[in-house]
Amino acid sequence: MGRAPASLIAISGLLGGAGVTLAALGAHAGGADALRAAAELAMVHAATVIGLVAVSGQATRPWLWQTIAAVMLLGAVLFVGTVSLGVLADLRPLPMLAPTGGSLMIATWVAVAVAGLLEWTTSSGARADEDRTV
């Protein structure tokens, strides 16, 4: 495993841990709905990034899957960090970071679909070529 995939997994682990922490805080603090939403998004996207890194190891375009994973991770960190700081510390230095992070997460889910279709068509074409040579 290269440095980029390993760093994505390490940061995802931190994001997942932050998600569990936020869920616990949300059970006891004000702004519980916002913290629960941030916690859920943190945990889901942390696990998804780890899955995307795993997929990249078998993909025809590993760089594409790793780029999608990195941008998804960035979006999740921006969203979760901004929402959490707003609720827990009443600190909103750059309020547009949350919608920017959310938009990045949405865009990367679409990119996952496109990358999956590219893999499907590439592998289908390769199988068809193999079938013709037999």
C-alpha positions as CSV (number, residue, x, y, z in Angstrom):
1,M,0.0,0.0,0.0
2,G,1.3,3.4,-0.9
3,R,1.6,6.5,1.2
4,A,-1.6,8.1,-0.2
5,P,-3.9,5.2,0.6
6,A,-2.4,4.7,4.0
7,S,-2.8,8.4,4.9
8,L,-6.5,8.3,3.7
9,I,-7.1,5.3,6.0
10,A,-5.4,7.0,8.9
11,I,-7.4,10.2,8.6
12,S,-10.6,8.2,8.1
13,G,-9.8,6.4,11.4
14,L,-9.6,9.8,13.1
15,L,-12.8,11.0,11.4
16,G,-14.6,7.8,12.5
17,G,-13.4,8.3,16.1
18,A,-14.6,11.9,16.0
19,G,-18.0,10.7,14.8
20,V,-18.3,8.4,17.8
21,T,-17.3,11.2,20.1
22,L,-19.8,13.6,18.6
23,A,-22.5,11.0,18.9
24,A,-21.7,10.7,22.6
25,L,-21.6,14.5,23.0
26,G,-24.9,14.8,21.1
27,A,-26.6,12.5,23.7
28,H,-25.7,15.0,26.5
29,A,-25.2,18.4,25.0
30,G,-27.3,21.1,23.5
31,G,-27.6,21.1,19.7
32,A,-28.0,17.4,19.8
33,D,-29.7,17.1,16.3
34,A,-26.8,18.9,14.6
35,L,-24.2,16.9,16.5
36,R,-26.0,13.6,15.6
37,A,-26.1,14.6,12.0
38,A,-22.4,15.5,12.0
39,A,-21.6,12.2,13.9
40,E,-23.5,10.1,11.4
41,L,-21.9,11.8,8.4
42,A,-18.4,11.4,9.9
43,M,-18.8,7.7,10.6
44,V,-20.5,6.9,7.2
45,H,-17.9,8.8,5.2
46,A,-14.9,7.5,7.2
47,A,-16.0,3.9,6.5
48,T,-16.8,4.8,2.8
49,V,-13.3,6.3,2.3
50,I,-11.7,3.1,3.7
51,G,-13.9,1.1,1.3
52,L,-12.9,3.3,-1.7
53,V,-9.2,2.8,-0.9
54,A,-9.8,-0.9,-0.8
55,V,-11.6,-0.8,-4.2
56,S,-8.7,1.3,-5.6
57,G,-6.4,-1.7,-5.1
58,Q,-8.4,-3.8,-7.6
59,A,-9.5,-1.0,-9.9
60,T,-8.3,-0.2,-13.5
61,R,-7.9,3.4,-12.4
62,P,-6.7,3.4,-8.8
63,W,-5.8,7.1,-9.0
64,L,-9.4,8.0,-9.7
65,W,-10.8,6.0,-6.7
66,Q,-8.1,7.5,-4.4
67,T,-8.8,11.0,-5.6
68,I,-12.5,10.5,-5.0
69,A,-11.7,9.2,-1.5
70,A,-9.5,12.2,-0.8
71,V,-12.1,14.7,-1.9
72,M,-14.8,12.9,0.0
73,L,-12.7,12.9,3.1
74,L,-12.0,16.6,2.7
75,G,-15.7,17.3,2.3
76,A,-16.6,15.3,5.4
77,V,-13.9,17.0,7.5
78,L,-15.1,20.5,6.4
79,F,-18.7,19.7,7.1
80,V,-18.3,17.9,10.4
81,G,-15.7,20.3,11.7
82,T,-17.7,23.4,10.9
83,V,-20.9,22.0,12.4
84,S,-19.2,20.7,15.5
85,L,-17.3,23.9,16.2
86,G,-20.5,25.9,15.7
87,V,-22.4,23.7,18.2
88,L,-19.7,23.0,20.8
89,A,-17.8,26.2,20.8
90,D,-20.2,28.7,19.2
91,L,-17.4,29.3,16.8
92,R,-18.2,29.9,13.1
93,P,-15.2,31.5,11.5
94,L,-16.0,30.5,8.0
95,P,-19.7,29.6,7.8
96,M,-19.6,28.6,4.2
97,L,-17.3,25.6,4.9
98,A,-20.2,23.4,6.0
99,P,-22.1,23.8,2.7
100,T,-18.9,23.5,0.8
101,G,-18.1,20.3,2.6
102,G,-21.6,19.0,2.0
103,S,-21.4,19.8,-1.7
104,L,-18.1,18.0,-2.0
105,M,-19.6,14.9,-0.3
106,I,-22.6,15.0,-2.7
107,A,-20.3,15.4,-5.7
108,T,-18.0,12.6,-4.7
109,W,-21.0,10.2,-4.3
110,V,-21.9,11.0,-7.9
111,A,-18.2,10.5,-8.8
112,V,-18.4,7.0,-7.2
113,A,-21.3,6.2,-9.5
114,V,-19.4,7.4,-12.5
115,A,-16.2,5.6,-11.6
116,G,-18.2,2.4,-11.0
117,L,-19.7,2.7,-14.4
118,L,-16.3,3.2,-15.9
119,E,-15.0,0.1,-14.2
120,W,-18.0,-1.8,-15.3
121,T,-17.7,-0.8,-18.9
122,T,-13.9,-1.4,-18.9
123,S,-14.2,-4.8,-17.3
124,S,-17.1,-5.8,-19.5
125,G,-15.1,-4.8,-22.6
126,A,-12.1,-6.8,-21.4
127,R,-14.3,-9.9,-20.7
128,A,-15.9,-9.6,-24.2
129,D,-12.4,-9.5,-25.8
130,E,-11.3,-12.6,-23.8
131,D,-14.5,-14.4,-24.8
132,R,-13.8,-13.7,-28.5
133,T,-10.2,-15.1,-28.3
134,V,-11.2,-18.4,-26.8
